[in-house]
Amino acid sequence: MAVTERSEADRRLDQAARAAWLYYVKGKRQDDIAGDLGISRQIVQRLIALALSENLISFQVRHPLAECIALADQLKERFDLQFCEVSLSEAGSTEDIPSAATVAALYLDNLLTQKSPFTIAVGNGTAMRETVLRVSSMDRPQHRCVSLMGNLTPTGRASRHDVVTKLAERIGAQSYPLPMPLVTATTSDREILQAQLGYKTLRGLVDEANLLVMGSGNVGWQVGVHLDGFISDRELAEAMDAGAVGEILGGVIDKEGRFIETGYFDRLTSLLRAPDSKQTTLLVSSGEIRVPAIRAALTGKLANAFITDENTARAVLQIR
């Protein structure tokens, strides 16, 4: 029965790829494709949507975008970055996570397709989730995907942004999640968890990782770590009172990119990276609301590589 179900799924993907090829490559109208394949136009629409969601097709802009390249060069020079890429964004948009995530996924594809073992450590959040959803499917059992942060609330509820598992499934790699609260109830609880062999193993994998990838969050009542229940109203208020402008891997940072070691910091279980580390650490972030966090993270050398959209890039460069 399982073989039959898999065959049906494979045939569905074959049909989706064919419909997408006819639409995007051959330039046929959906009505014509429906006639060619003997199906309804509504089914054609669903097949094309399936092809996009499963990354069966990809788009590549071949013309070098001078303005985006210039913005990337300015960001590299301003923040002494190893790597920077800026994606297109619509005029007037204040956030374009899908655009930045698409570029980030292509960057990851180029690294993950290699045959030699590769260790990638990732954070959580919307930008990370959107990036992973766009990474090409592949079979790389020699690769290792490691989580940089816990995915549980203090009450044990799991995060909806469990990125490391999705990435490992996407590329057929080994998965190393961090199944513990992002913020523990007490400092002693954190010490007990971090003394476990599993945590020490992950710490070692992060230290030797080929690439670290993370997003950034703003600090305010709409910040993800608060909305998702990882920190309380009181803890968020304390962070804001202490001058926090951004969130990285669950920790809050000031405008110079320094982690604010007050409030819940001593109960944070995240595998934080040392500032100015030589490891390639990629920040993927977009949005006017996150500009202070982005600039702080780059100023504090918490990341040495950066992918964003052009509107966010301009905003980061305009802040003095």
N, C-alpha and C positions, 0 to 999 in steps of 0.2 A: 504493500500500500504506500509506504514511504517513497519507494522508487517512482510510482505513478505520480504522486503529488509533486515530487521534485521535477519530473519531466514536464508536467503541466506548467510549473513555474518557469522552467527554462524556455518553454515554447512561448510563454507570455513575454518574457524578456526579449526573445528573438523578434517577436512581432513588434514590440515597442521600439527596438533598435531600427527595424526596417521602416516603421512609420516615421521615426525621427529623421532618418537618413533621407527619405523622400521629401520631407518637409524642409529641412534645413540645408541639405546639400543640393538636392535636385530642384528645390524651389517650387514644389508642387503645392497647390491649394489643398486644404483639408478635405474638401468635397471630392477632389480627384483621387486623393489617397484612399478615401473610403471606397470609391469605385474600384480602384486597383486591388485592394485587399479584400473586397467583398464584405465590408463591415459598415456600421453607421458612422456618421461624422462625430457623434458624441464619444464613441469608442476610440476613434482616432485621437481626439483631444485627450482622453485618459491615457492612451498609450504614449503620447508625446510627453505628458506630464510624468509618467512612470520612467521614461527614458532619462528625463532630467533629474528626477529624484534619486535614481540609481547610478548617476554619473556614467551612463552609457555613451554619452556624447560630451564633447568639450568644445569650448570656443576660445580662439586665440586671436587677439588683435595684433597684426603683424607690423603695422605702422608704429614706429617709436613715437610716443606721446611726449613731445618736447617739454611741455609745462610740468607734467608729472615727474619727468626725469630731473628737471631743474629743482623742483621742490625736494625730491629725494636727496639730491646733492647738497642742498642747503641744510637739510636735517642732519646728514652725515657729518658735515663740517661743524655745525653748531654743537652737536652732542658727541662728537668723536665716535661715531658708530662704525662697526665692521660692515654692516649691510643695512640698506634701507630701500624700500620700494613703496611707491605711492600709486594707488589705483584711481581710476576715474570715479567721479561722483557727479550726481545731477546738480545743476545750478540751484542754489538756495537750500539744498538739503542740509539739515543739521546733524545727521547721522547716516552712515551707510555701511553698516556691519557686513551685509552680504557681499558688497564689492571688495572690501578689505579681506574678508574671509576667503573669497575666491582666489585672490592673489596669494594669500598665505597657504592655501591648499596646494596650489601649483608649486610653490617653493618646497613644501613638504614632499610632494610627489617626486620631485627631482632627487631628493635625498633618500627617500624610503625605497625607491626602486632598486637601489644597489644590492648586490648579493652578499657583501660582507656584513657581519652582525652590526646592528646600529641600535643604540639606546636613546630613546626620546622621553623626556620627562615633561608632563603637561599639567597645567592648572585646570580650573573649572570656569564656568561662566558662559555667558551668551556668545561672546566672540570665539571662545574655544569650541563650543558646541557647533556653531555655524561653520567653522573651519573644518572640523573633523567630518561633518556631513558631506563636505565637498572633496575630501581626499579620495583618490581613485581606489577601487577595490583591487587587492593584490594578495599574494600568498607569500608571506615573509616570516615563517616560524622562527627564524634565527634572530629576528628583531625583538626588542623589549620595550614595552610601553609602561612608564612608571608615573604614578600620581604624585604631584607636589603638595597636595593638600587633602585633608580628611573630607569625607562626604556625608557625615552624619551631624545632625543637630544634637544639642545636649540631651534631648529626649529620645534619641535613637532613630529619628526619621531621616531617610536617605534623601540626598540632594537630587533634584531633577536634572542636574547638569553633571552626570557621571561620565565625564569625557574619556577617561583612560580606557574604560571597558569598551566604549563605542569605537575608539580608535583601534584598539587591539583586534576587535572583531572585523573592522574594515580592512585591515592589512594582514590579517591572519597571524598576528604576532603574540608573544607572551604578554600577559597582563599582570601588572603589579599595582593594584589599588591600595589606598590607605584607609582601611575600614575602621575609622575611629572618628570621634567628634572633631570638628574643625576647632572648636573651643571647648575645653573641658570645664567641669564644674569647679574644680579646685586645681591649684598648682601641683599638689601631690598626685592627683589623678593623671595629669600630663606626664609627670616624671615616671610614674608606673608604666604608662603606655609606651613612652619613649625608651624604656629599658628593655622592652620586649625584643626578641630576636628579629621578628618581622620588620619592626621599625628600623632597626639597625641595618638590616639588609637593604631596605629602600634607601636609607641615607647613603649607603655605599654606592648603590646604583645611580643615584642622583649626582654624587660626586664625580663619577666617571662617565656620565651621560655625554653623548655627542652633541645633543641639542636640548635646551630647555625652552619651553613655549608657555606663555601666560598672557592673560588679559589684564585690564585695569578697570577699576570702578571709581565712580565719584563718591563723595561722602555727603550724605543727606538722607532724608527720610525715605527715599526711593532706592537706596543702595541695595544691591542684591543680597549681601550677607545678612542684612537686617530683614528684608522682605521674606527671605527663605528660612528665617528662624534661627540662624547661626549665632546671632548676637541679640541682646535685649535692647529695649528702648534706652535704659539707663547706660548701657555700655556704648551705644551709639552716641548718646548725648555727651558722654565723657570724652569720646574721641573728637567730636566737633569742638568741644570746649578747649581741648588740648591743641587745637590748630591743625587738625587733619584736613588734607585737601584731596586725598586719594586712597584707594584700597588696592593692595597687591597681595595675592595669595591669602586673603583673609586678614592681613595685617594692615594697619593704617599708617600713612606716611605724611610728613610735613612738606612744605613747599620746596625744601632742599632734597627731598627724596630719602629722608631718614625715617626709619620705623619709630613710631611713638611708643616708647616702652612704659606706658601707663595703662590703666584700665585692664583690659583682658589680655594684653600682650603676653604676660607670663603664663597664660593658659592656652596659648595658640600652638597647635601641633604641626603646622605647615613646615615643609622642608625648605626653609628660606635660603636664598643664595646670597653669598657674601658680595657686598658692593665691589664693583670693578673686577669681578672674577674674569679669568681668561676664557671660560666656557662661553660658547655662543648661546646667548639668551635672547630669545625673540619676544618682543612685545607686539601683540596684535590688538589694536584698539581703534575705535572710531566714535565720533560724536562730540559735539560742542560741549556737552555737559561733562565730558571726561578730560577735556583739555588740561585743566590744572593738574589732574592726576598723571596724565601722560608726561607733561613737562617735568613734573617733580621726579617721576621714575627715571626719566632719561638724564636729568640733571644729577641725580644721586647715583648714577651708574648701576641701577638695578637691572638694566637691560643694555645690551650693546648692539642690538639689531631691532629694526622697527618696520612694521607694515601698517599702513593706514590708507585712508582715502584723501583725495586732494583738498577737500574743504577742511577736514580736520588738520591736515598738514599746514595749510595756510594759517589756521587759527593758532596752532602751536608756535609757529614762527613769528606771529604778530605779538605774542605775549612777551613783554619785556620785564 
